[in-house]
Amino acid sequence: MRPWYRFCLAAARWILRILASMRVVGVEHVPRDRNYILASNHYSFLEPPILAVAGHLELYFLAKSALFRIPVLGP
């Protein structure tokens, strides 16, 4: 994992642990040996960090280009 991603993941994990309890179900069905697309329904703005914390691999996000211009989210 890239150092910046690892730092953001640790920060998100810490913040989410304070704000909400979380239970991950079915992570054993996520392939670790090949690529895949994880699509979500955008239940809330917290969804991307929750997905990142729930997974055990580095995720790459596809989003509107304006979102990547925000200094914290861009990298």
C-alpha positions, 0 to 999 in steps of 0.5 A, spaced: 500 500 500 502 507 498 504 511 504 499 516 503 493 511 502 495 507 508 495 514 513 488 516 510 486 509 511 488 509 518 485 516 520 478 513 517 478 507 521 480 511 527 474 516 525 469 511 524 471 507 530 469 513 534 463 515 530 459 509 528 460 501 530 461 497 523 460 490 522 463 487 515 459 481 512 462 477 506 469 479 506 471 472 504 467 472 498 472 478 495 477 476 490 484 477 493 488 474 487 484 478 481 481 485 479 474 486 480 469 492 480 466 494 487 459 498 485 455 501 491 449 505 491 451 511 494 447 511 501 451 517 504 458 521 503 461 516 508 460 510 503 467 511 500 471 511 507 467 505 509 468 501 503 476 502 504 476 501 511 472 494 510 476 492 505 483 489 506 486 491 499 488 498 496 482 501 492 482 505 486 476 510 486 472 512 480 469 519 481 467 526 478 473 530 476 471 536 480 472 531 486 479 530 485 481 537 485 480 537 493 486 537 496 485 532 501 481 527 496 485 528 490 491 524 492 
